[in-house]
Amino acid sequence: MTKFINLTGTLTAEPKVIKQVPTMLYVPILTVDGQTLHCIVVQHALDFLYRARANARIAVYGHYNQRHQFVINKYFVRAQVS
C-alpha cells in the first residue's frame, strides 16, 4: 500500500524536463528539516513548470516510488513578490 505524505520546503533549482511525452519533471526540494528531496512531477507537469521558480516556497503531497524518488501528486507554489 502506498503511503502518502505532505511536505513543505524550498525549490533549490529550476525544474528540469526529463521526458517529453508524457511530460516528466525533476525538481530538487530542500525541506524544512534540511534534507534534499529528489522529486518527480508527472501530473500537471506543464502547469508546475510554468509556476515553479528557483527559491520558491512550496508545499507538496505525494509518495515515494521504488527508486526512492518522491512523486508529487498535488502541490502549492507560494506566490513570489519581485
N, C-alpha and C positions, 0 to 999 in steps of 0.2 A: 504494500500500500504506500502511495506517495504521501509524504508529509510536507504540507505547505507551510511556509513561514513568511513573515514580513520583516523587512529591514529598512533602515534609513542610513543615508551616508552622502558622500560627495563623489561626483564623477571625476576621475583623475585624468582622463584624456577624452578626446573626441571619439564618438562611436565609429567603428570600422566595419565596412561591409565585408563579410566573409563569403557569402554566396548570393548570387543574383536572383535565382528562381528556386524555391521561394526565398524572398529576401531574408537574410540572416545577418544579425549584427553582433559584434563583440564589444563589450563595454566593461572596463575596469572600474570598480566602485570601492572607495575607501569607506568602510563602515564607521559608525560612531565608536565601536570597540577598538578601532585601529587596525583591523585586518583588511587585506585587499581581497575582494571577490572577483573572480573571472566569470562574467555574466554573458549569457546568450539571450538575444531577443529575436523571436520569430513572429509572434502575434503583434500586429500593429507596428511592425518594424519601420515602415516609412514614416509614420507619424512620430515615432520615437526619434528617428534620425533628424526630423525637422525641429523638434522641440529641445532635444538634449544638447548641451554645450559643455565644454570642459569647465570644471569647478562649480557646476550647478548642484544645488541640493536636490536630493531625490529620495523618494520612498518607493520601495518595490515589494511585490508579493509574488512568490514563486516556489520552486522546489529545486533540489539537486538532482542531476541526472547521473548515469552510471560512470561518467568521466569526472565526476565531482565539480561540474560546472553548474553555476546557479542559473536556472532557466526562468526568465522573468515572464510572468503571465499578465500581471497588472502593474502599472507604475503611475507615479505622480511626480512631475518635474515642477519644482517651485519656480515661479516667475522671477527672472533676473532683472534688476534695475541697473541701467547703464549710466 
